[in-house]
Amino acid sequence: MKRQIFAMVVSGLMVLMLAACQGQAGNKNIEEKTFPAYITSAGNKQELNLYFVNGGVIPYISVEDIPLLLKQIYESDNPAEPFYKLDFAGEGDHAVISRGAYKLDFDFANDTIEFNDYDAFFRMENSLLVDMVVLTANTAKLFQQSSMSTDRYGKVVTFDLKPYDIDLVRDKNGYYAPLQTVSDVVFSYYENMAFYNGDSVIIAGGLDDELSRIFEAGSGQWSEELAKFSYNETCFALDYQYGLKEIHNIDSFDKLLSDTGLKSEFLSPDQTVAEAALYKLIYLYLGDMHSQFNGKSFMTDREKLIEAVGPVGQGLAFTAWLNDKADLISARDKYYPDGIPAYEEIGNTAYITFDQFMDRSPDIDYFAQPTDKDNSEEDTIRLMQYAYQQILREGSPIENVVMDLSINGGGDTGTAEYVMALFLGQADLSTENTLSDAMTDAVYTIDTNLDGEFDEKDTLAGKGLHLFCLESPVSFSCGNLVPNAFKASHKVTLLGQESGGGSCSIHCFCTAGGSQYQISGFRRFSVMKNGSFYDVDRGAQPDFFIADINKFYDRNGLTDYINGLY
């Protein structure tokens, strides 16, 4: 009898608890509004339903709409790549988007967003897990992925929203997540952001002139509710996706902002003050140069913002980098007042100079034989093909090859792989995801002589040449990655001064108020030694230090110096 009474009580409690949960969902007053939406460009205008909870100002999106939006983002960035199939299913407290066995699970009972395999859910077909090369249709045949490439799958990734007071909301009609949270967790993987200005929605990789005009015409107002949500969302995005958090000794961004006194500014009733706080965070407390402030909110007073951040400038690290760059440019201009050639021969030494790893262009025929017009830094891969042709031409006097990256600030990773393989025979790029702990060692060979084969004929390695790389503190990002790869190979001699670091790929965000910024993201470049990954943020030490930067560009003197090294 007691058991029966106990069972009745437990059953009654379960009913009451269920009713309470249902009542909690039912008590949410969710208002649906339709807005014009510009997906990836001003020319792609659609309509999108947003949802507002209990009269609030924070826009929510239906989880069921995410697959279609993600498809448009993906296809805009990768027009030659077919989009993977996504399925949606909502049941009880879970709304799940599936890509076969890979799940994106919105848990409305626990306020979490979980990926059973974050990297596999998003990766392109036939790509490695943490693949930073991303072969494009018109250059894919120039690369061959080696069977030595490896993937190491990571852990389940769970974004816990509760500590940030961010709510997932459902009712009998659907499942809803804050637009900004979806932007930070889902859209940002393909470097897109969601902007809302009170009148329209923009989902794009950035705001061009047309999108900027639409955004700036917004009627939204900064409020205490929006300030609090924007602060929490920014802390959430950075806690999970800032790739240098451990190295910078950051336990949490809420603690960092509290310790630095910036939290009260982020929560200011004045949007301009809040945006200035974001600027200070980036340039004073992150200071990693990949982290940048990219654009103001439509609610920001431009003149007041300039006044607030003027004393900060661009921070100590970025200002020092800019000063070093100006000094190097000045030194180079003394020797090359009309501009330095991309490819130049001084006696027995060839110099290859470019200041950026240019993106691969869909308009270039990379399989045409290079000509003198390709002696230009406008297209890095074509320059490599031209240099290869000149250095190994019949009767060539070249004994030394110097790749001058002294003013190279980075650029496209796939192009950097091509450059590495030209010198080394194969390019090895080790990348880890600091969010999921997944690891990829991508190994590529390249076709440089355009015969359709991938063999020893496509590289300068093994040809009896002395290979050098000129580096400086301005050699940053990919301009730092390549010297680190050369250093690890022991096949290329580094000259100059320690490179400038920059180990993470750029990751773009905007705040809930529409302030645009980028950070050092969760994909971190490394070199492998003894099977372990070592990130390259500290830079590469030169084998031969050159203190006087004028000697970088006095190429007659530098050629004599190089010939004296062996």
matplotlib code that plots the C-alpha trace (Angstrom):
import matplotlib.pyplot as plt

x = [0.0, 2.8, 4.5, 1.3, 0.9, 4.6, 4.1, 1.1, 3.0, 6.0, 3.6, 1.8, 5.1, 6.2, 2.9, 3.3, 6.9, 5.9, 3.1, 5.5, 7.9, 5.2, 3.8, 7.2, 7.4, 3.8, 4.2, 6.7, 5.1, 6.8, 6.1, 6.9, 8.0, 9.1, 12.1, 14.0, 17.1, 20.2, 22.1, 25.8, 25.0, 22.6, 21.5, 20.2, 17.2, 14.8, 12.4, 13.3, 11.1, 12.6, 11.1, 11.0, 10.4, 8.1, 8.3, 12.2, 14.5, 16.8, 16.0, 15.7, 15.7, 14.0, 16.5, 14.6, 15.8, 19.5, 20.1, 18.9, 20.8, 24.0, 23.5, 23.4, 26.5, 28.4, 27.6, 28.4, 31.9, 32.3, 30.4, 32.1, 31.5, 28.2, 26.6, 26.2, 22.7, 21.3, 18.2, 16.1, 14.2, 12.5, 11.2, 10.7, 13.5, 15.8, 16.1, 18.7, 20.3, 22.0, 24.6, 24.4, 26.0, 27.1, 24.7, 24.2, 21.9, 20.1, 19.1, 16.3, 16.1, 19.8, 20.5, 23.3, 24.4, 26.3, 28.3, 29.2, 31.9, 32.3, 35.0, 33.3, 30.0, 31.3, 34.2, 34.0, 33.6, 36.9, 38.7, 40.8, 39.3, 41.2, 42.1, 43.4, 44.4, 40.8, 41.6, 39.6, 38.4, 40.8, 43.9, 43.0, 44.9, 48.1, 48.1, 48.2, 47.3, 49.8, 48.8, 50.9, 48.3, 46.6, 43.5, 43.0, 39.3, 38.5, 36.1, 32.4, 32.0, 29.3, 28.5, 27.0, 24.8, 23.7, 26.7, 26.1, 22.4, 21.6, 18.4, 17.1, 13.3, 10.7, 6.9, 4.4, 5.2, 8.9, 12.4, 14.2, 17.8, 19.2, 20.3, 23.6, 24.3, 23.6, 25.9, 28.7, 28.4, 27.3, 27.7, 31.1, 32.6, 32.4, 33.5, 30.0, 28.2, 24.6, 23.7, 20.3, 19.6, 15.9, 14.7, 16.6, 18.9, 22.3, 24.2, 27.5, 31.3, 31.5, 29.7, 30.5, 29.3, 25.8, 25.3, 26.8, 24.2, 21.4, 23.0, 23.6, 19.9, 18.7, 16.3, 17.3, 18.1, 20.8, 19.2, 20.0, 18.7, 20.7, 23.9, 23.7, 23.0, 25.7, 28.2, 27.3, 27.3, 30.8, 32.2, 30.6, 32.0, 35.5, 35.6, 35.0, 36.7, 39.7, 42.6, 45.2, 43.2, 45.5, 48.7, 47.3, 46.4, 42.7, 40.5, 37.3, 36.6, 34.1, 36.9, 39.4, 37.0, 36.1, 39.8, 40.6, 37.6, 36.2, 33.0, 31.2, 32.0, 30.7, 27.5, 27.2, 23.8, 25.8, 26.6, 29.6, 31.2, 30.5, 32.1, 35.1, 35.5, 35.6, 38.3, 40.4, 40.0, 41.4, 44.3, 45.3, 44.6, 44.7, 47.3, 48.0, 47.7, 45.3, 42.7, 41.4, 38.4, 36.8, 33.7, 31.4, 27.8, 25.1, 24.2, 27.7, 28.7, 31.8, 33.3, 32.8, 34.3, 37.4, 37.8, 37.4, 39.9, 42.4, 44.8, 44.8, 45.8, 46.4, 48.1, 51.7, 52.2, 50.5, 52.1, 55.6, 54.8, 53.7, 56.9, 59.1, 57.3, 57.8, 61.5, 61.9, 60.0, 62.1, 65.3, 64.1, 63.0, 66.6, 67.8, 64.7, 63.1, 61.0, 59.8, 61.5, 61.2, 59.3, 62.0, 65.5, 68.9, 72.1, 75.1, 74.6, 71.7, 67.9, 65.7, 61.9, 60.1, 56.4, 54.7, 51.5, 50.5, 47.8, 44.5, 44.2, 42.2, 39.4, 40.3, 43.9, 44.9, 47.4, 48.2, 49.4, 53.2, 54.4, 55.7, 57.6, 54.3, 54.2, 57.3, 54.9, 53.7, 50.1, 49.7, 51.9, 51.4, 52.2, 55.3, 56.5, 55.9, 57.8, 60.7, 60.9, 61.1, 63.9, 66.0, 66.1, 66.3, 69.1, 72.4, 71.1, 73.8, 71.8, 73.4, 71.5, 67.8, 66.5, 62.8, 62.4, 59.5, 61.0, 57.8, 55.4, 52.3, 50.6, 47.6, 46.2, 47.3, 46.9, 49.2, 51.7, 51.6, 52.5, 55.4, 56.7, 56.5, 58.5, 61.4, 60.9, 59.4, 56.4, 54.5, 53.6, 51.0, 50.1, 46.9, 45.0, 41.5, 41.8, 38.0, 37.6, 41.3, 41.1, 44.4, 45.4, 48.7, 48.2, 50.9, 50.9, 53.0, 52.6, 52.8, 55.1, 56.3, 52.7, 53.3, 50.4, 52.8, 53.8, 57.5, 60.9, 60.9, 58.4, 60.6, 63.9, 64.8, 67.5, 68.8, 72.1, 70.9, 71.5, 68.1, 67.6, 64.7, 65.0, 62.7, 62.0, 59.7, 57.2, 57.0, 53.6, 50.9, 51.7, 54.8, 55.8, 54.4, 56.6, 59.9, 58.9, 58.3, 61.7, 63.4, 61.9, 63.0, 66.7, 66.8, 66.5, 68.8, 67.0, 68.6, 67.7, 65.7, 63.2, 59.8, 56.8, 54.6, 50.9, 49.8, 46.0, 43.8, 41.5, 38.0, 35.4, 32.5, 30.2, 28.5, 24.7, 25.0, 26.7, 30.3, 32.6, 35.8, 38.2, 40.3, 42.9, 40.6, 40.5, 42.5, 46.2, 49.2, 52.0, 55.1, 55.5, 58.6, 58.8, 55.1, 54.1, 52.6, 54.3, 52.6, 54.5, 53.4, 56.9, 58.3, 61.4, 64.9, 67.3, 70.3, 72.3, 71.3, 71.5, 71.2, 71.3, 68.1, 69.8, 71.8, 68.5, 68.2, 71.7, 71.6, 75.0, 76.4, 73.9, 74.9, 78.5, 77.6, 75.6, 78.5, 80.7, 78.6, 79.6]
y = [0.0, 2.4, 1.5, 2.4, 5.7, 6.5, 5.6, 7.9, 10.7, 10.3, 10.1, 13.2, 15.1, 14.1, 15.4, 18.7, 19.0, 18.3, 20.8, 23.3, 22.8, 23.0, 26.1, 27.7, 27.2, 28.1, 31.3, 32.7, 35.2, 34.7, 37.3, 36.6, 39.4, 39.3, 41.3, 41.8, 39.7, 40.2, 36.9, 37.3, 40.4, 43.2, 41.6, 38.5, 40.0, 37.7, 37.6, 36.1, 35.6, 36.7, 36.0, 38.2, 36.9, 38.6, 41.9, 41.9, 43.4, 40.4, 38.8, 35.0, 32.7, 29.4, 26.5, 25.0, 27.9, 27.4, 24.7, 26.8, 29.9, 27.8, 26.4, 29.9, 31.0, 27.9, 28.1, 31.8, 31.0, 27.8, 28.0, 24.9, 22.7, 20.9, 21.6, 18.7, 17.5, 18.7, 17.3, 18.9, 17.2, 18.6, 16.5, 17.4, 19.5, 18.8, 20.4, 18.5, 19.4, 16.3, 15.7, 12.0, 10.8, 14.3, 16.2, 19.8, 19.4, 22.4, 21.2, 23.5, 21.8, 22.4, 25.5, 23.9, 23.6, 20.4, 19.0, 15.3, 16.1, 19.9, 19.6, 16.8, 18.6, 21.6, 20.3, 20.3, 17.0, 15.2, 17.7, 17.0, 17.8, 21.0, 21.8, 25.3, 24.8, 24.6, 23.8, 25.9, 24.5, 26.3, 25.4, 22.0, 20.2, 22.0, 20.2, 16.6, 15.5, 13.0, 9.7, 10.8, 13.4, 12.5, 13.5, 13.1, 13.4, 15.7, 15.7, 16.4, 20.2, 21.6, 25.3, 25.9, 29.0, 29.0, 30.8, 33.6, 34.1, 33.2, 31.4, 28.9, 29.2, 26.8, 26.7, 24.4, 26.2, 25.8, 26.0, 29.4, 30.5, 34.0, 35.2, 36.4, 33.0, 31.2, 33.6, 33.0, 29.3, 28.3, 31.1, 32.2, 28.8, 30.0, 33.5, 35.0, 37.2, 38.1, 41.8, 43.1, 46.8, 46.9, 47.0, 44.2, 41.3, 41.0, 37.7, 38.2, 37.9, 41.7, 44.9, 46.2, 49.7, 48.6, 46.5, 49.3, 51.7, 49.2, 48.6, 52.3, 53.1, 51.0, 52.3, 50.0, 51.5, 50.6, 49.6, 48.0, 44.7, 44.8, 46.0, 43.1, 40.5, 41.9, 41.7, 38.2, 37.0, 38.6, 36.8, 33.6, 33.8, 34.7, 32.1, 29.3, 30.6, 32.8, 30.6, 32.2, 32.2, 29.8, 31.5, 34.9, 33.4, 34.2, 32.1, 33.8, 37.0, 38.1, 37.9, 39.6, 42.5, 42.7, 42.8, 45.5, 47.7, 47.3, 45.4, 48.5, 50.2, 47.2, 47.5, 51.3, 52.7, 54.5, 52.2, 54.3, 53.7, 50.0, 49.9, 51.8, 49.1, 46.4, 48.4, 48.7, 45.0, 44.2, 46.6, 46.9, 43.4, 41.0, 42.8, 39.8, 41.7, 39.1, 40.6, 43.8, 46.2, 46.1, 48.4, 50.4, 49.8, 51.9, 53.2, 54.5, 58.2, 58.1, 61.3, 60.4, 56.9, 58.4, 60.7, 57.8, 55.4, 58.0, 57.7, 53.9, 54.1, 50.6, 49.3, 48.7, 45.5, 46.6, 50.1, 48.5, 46.3, 49.2, 51.2, 48.2, 47.9, 51.6, 51.3, 48.3, 50.0, 53.1, 51.0, 49.1, 52.2, 53.6, 50.7, 50.3, 53.7, 52.5, 49.4, 46.1, 43.4, 40.3, 38.1, 39.4, 37.9, 39.3, 37.3, 33.7, 34.5, 34.7, 36.8, 36.2, 39.0, 39.4, 41.1, 39.1, 35.5, 36.5, 34.6, 32.2, 33.9, 32.2, 34.4, 33.2, 30.2, 28.6, 25.9, 28.3, 28.6, 31.6, 34.7, 37.9, 39.5, 36.9, 38.6, 40.3, 39.9, 40.4, 36.6, 34.6, 31.1, 32.5, 34.2, 30.9, 29.2, 32.0, 31.9, 28.1, 28.4, 31.1, 29.4, 26.0, 27.3, 25.9, 27.6, 29.3, 30.8, 30.5, 28.8, 30.5, 31.3, 33.8, 34.1, 37.6, 37.6, 40.5, 42.7, 39.9, 40.3, 37.0, 36.1, 32.9, 29.6, 27.5, 29.8, 29.5, 25.8, 26.1, 28.3, 25.9, 23.0, 24.8, 25.0, 21.8, 19.3, 18.9, 21.2, 20.0, 22.1, 20.9, 22.5, 22.0, 23.1, 24.6, 24.2, 20.5, 19.3, 17.9, 17.8, 17.6, 17.2, 18.1, 17.1, 18.3, 18.1, 20.5, 20.7, 23.6, 22.7, 22.1, 18.7, 17.2, 15.0, 15.4, 14.5, 15.7, 17.9, 20.3, 21.6, 23.5, 21.0, 18.4, 20.5, 21.5, 25.0, 26.9, 27.9, 30.9, 32.9, 36.5, 37.3, 40.1, 41.0, 42.1, 38.6, 37.7, 35.1, 33.1, 35.3, 33.7, 30.2, 29.7, 30.5, 28.2, 25.4, 26.1, 26.2, 22.8, 21.3, 22.1, 22.5, 26.3, 28.8, 31.7, 35.2, 38.5, 38.8, 36.7, 36.5, 38.2, 35.2, 34.9, 31.3, 31.4, 31.8, 34.9, 34.4, 37.1, 38.2, 41.0, 42.0, 42.0, 45.8, 45.3, 46.2, 44.2, 42.6, 39.7, 37.6, 34.9, 32.0, 28.4, 27.0, 27.2, 26.6, 24.4, 22.6, 18.9, 17.6, 14.0, 13.6, 16.6, 19.9, 23.1, 26.3, 29.0, 32.1, 32.9, 33.3, 31.6, 32.5, 33.2, 31.0, 34.1, 37.3, 40.6, 43.6, 46.3, 46.2, 48.2, 45.1, 43.3, 45.2, 46.0, 42.9, 43.1, 43.1, 40.5, 38.2, 38.5, 37.7, 34.6, 33.3, 33.6, 31.3, 28.2]
z = [0.0, 0.9, -2.4, -4.3, -2.4, -3.1, -6.8, -6.9, -5.3, -7.7, -10.6, -9.4, -9.0, -12.5, -13.9, -11.9, -13.1, -16.7, -16.5, -15.0, -17.9, -20.5, -18.7, -18.8, -22.5, -22.9, -20.8, -23.3, -25.5, -28.8, -31.4, -35.1, -37.4, -41.0, -42.2, -45.4, -45.4, -47.5, -47.7, -48.7, -50.9, -51.4, -54.6, -52.8, -51.0, -49.3, -46.3, -43.0, -39.9, -36.6, -33.2, -30.1, -26.6, -24.1, -25.8, -25.8, -28.4, -29.0, -32.3, -32.4, -35.5, -36.0, -35.8, -38.8, -41.0, -40.3, -43.0, -45.8, -44.7, -44.2, -47.7, -49.2, -47.2, -48.2, -51.9, -52.1, -50.8, -52.6, -55.9, -57.4, -54.3, -53.8, -50.4, -48.1, -47.2, -43.9, -42.2, -39.4, -36.7, -33.7, -30.8, -27.2, -25.9, -28.8, -32.3, -34.3, -37.6, -39.0, -41.7, -41.8, -38.5, -37.6, -35.3, -34.3, -31.3, -29.7, -26.2, -24.9, -21.5, -20.7, -22.9, -24.8, -28.4, -29.0, -32.0, -31.7, -34.3, -34.8, -37.6, -39.5, -39.5, -41.3, -43.5, -47.2, -49.0, -49.4, -47.2, -44.1, -40.7, -40.0, -43.6, -44.1, -47.7, -49.1, -52.7, -55.2, -58.5, -60.7, -58.7, -57.3, -60.0, -59.0, -55.6, -54.7, -51.1, -49.9, -48.4, -45.4, -44.5, -41.2, -39.2, -35.5, -34.5, -31.6, -28.6, -28.5, -28.5, -26.2, -26.1, -22.7, -22.8, -19.2, -17.7, -20.2, -19.5, -23.1, -23.5, -26.1, -26.4, -27.7, -27.9, -29.6, -32.9, -33.1, -31.7, -31.5, -30.8, -30.7, -34.1, -32.7, -31.0, -34.3, -36.1, -33.6, -33.4, -36.9, -39.6, -38.3, -39.3, -42.9, -41.9, -42.1, -39.6, -38.9, -38.6, -37.3, -37.3, -36.3, -39.9, -41.7, -41.4, -43.2, -43.3, -45.0, -44.7, -44.3, -45.3, -48.7, -49.7, -50.6, -47.5, -45.4, -46.6, -45.7, -42.3, -41.4, -42.2, -39.3, -36.7, -33.8, -30.4, -27.8, -24.6, -21.2, -22.5, -25.7, -23.8, -21.4, -24.1, -26.4, -23.5, -22.6, -26.2, -26.8, -23.7, -24.9, -28.4, -27.2, -24.4, -26.9, -30.0, -29.2, -30.1, -27.8, -24.6, -22.8, -24.0, -22.9, -19.5, -19.9, -17.6, -18.9, -20.8, -18.2, -15.6, -17.9, -18.6, -14.9, -13.9, -16.5, -15.7, -19.1, -18.1, -17.0, -20.3, -22.3, -20.3, -20.8, -21.8, -24.6, -27.5, -28.4, -25.0, -25.3, -28.8, -27.5, -24.8, -27.5, -29.3, -26.1, -25.4, -28.9, -29.0, -25.4, -23.9, -26.9, -29.0, -31.2, -34.6, -36.0, -33.7, -35.2, -35.0, -38.4, -38.3, -36.2, -35.3, -37.0, -33.5, -32.8, -32.9, -35.2, -33.9, -30.2, -30.9, -32.5, -29.5, -27.1, -28.8, -30.1, -27.1, -27.5, -31.2, -32.5, -29.3, -28.6, -30.6, -33.8, -33.6, -33.2, -36.2, -38.3, -37.3, -38.2, -41.5, -42.3, -41.5, -43.8, -46.7, -46.3, -46.4, -49.5, -51.3, -50.9, -53.1, -55.2, -55.5, -58.5, -56.7, -56.2, -58.9, -57.8, -59.4, -59.8, -60.4, -58.9, -60.1, -59.1, -56.8, -57.5, -55.3, -55.1, -53.3, -52.4, -49.5, -49.4, -50.2, -52.7, -52.9, -55.9, -58.6, -60.5, -63.5, -63.9, -66.1, -63.8, -66.5, -69.1, -69.3, -67.4, -69.2, -68.3, -67.2, -64.4, -62.9, -60.5, -57.0, -58.1, -58.2, -56.0, -57.6, -61.1, -59.6, -58.2, -61.6, -63.3, -60.8, -61.1, -64.9, -64.7, -62.1, -63.8, -67.4, -69.6, -68.9, -65.7, -63.6, -60.4, -57.4, -54.6, -54.2, -51.6, -50.8, -49.4, -46.9, -44.9, -45.4, -45.9, -43.7, -44.6, -46.8, -48.3, -46.6, -49.7, -51.6, -48.7, -49.1, -52.8, -51.9, -49.2, -51.6, -54.2, -51.9, -49.9, -52.4, -50.3, -47.9, -44.4, -42.5, -39.0, -37.7, -34.5, -33.5, -30.0, -29.6, -30.4, -30.1, -33.6, -35.3, -39.0, -40.6, -44.3, -46.7, -50.3, -53.3, -56.2, -60.0, -60.8, -64.3, -65.4, -66.9, -64.9, -62.8, -59.1, -58.9, -58.1, -61.2, -59.6, -56.8, -56.3, -53.6, -54.6, -57.5, -55.8, -55.0, -51.8, -50.5, -48.2, -46.7, -45.6, -42.6, -40.2, -37.3, -40.0, -41.4, -39.9, -40.2, -43.4, -43.6, -40.3, -41.0, -44.1, -42.3, -39.5, -42.0, -43.6, -40.2, -39.2, -42.5, -42.1, -45.9, -46.0, -44.3, -42.5, -42.8, -41.1, -37.8, -35.9, -37.7, -36.2, -35.2, -35.7, -35.3, -35.7, -38.6, -38.6, -37.3, -37.8, -35.5, -35.0, -31.7, -31.1, -31.6, -35.0, -34.2, -36.5, -35.3, -35.9, -33.6, -33.7, -34.1, -33.0, -35.9, -34.9, -37.1, -35.9, -37.0, -36.1, -34.3, -33.0, -33.6, -31.5, -32.6, -31.6, -32.5, -34.4, -32.5, -31.1, -34.6, -36.2, -35.2, -38.1, -38.7, -39.5, -37.8, -39.8, -37.5, -40.2, -42.2, -45.0, -45.7, -46.5, -49.7, -50.7, -52.8, -54.2, -50.7, -49.6, -52.5, -51.5, -47.9, -48.9, -51.1, -48.1, -46.0, -47.8]

ax = plt.figure().add_subplot(projection="3d")
ax.plot(x, y, z, "-o")
ax.set_aspect("equal")
plt.show()
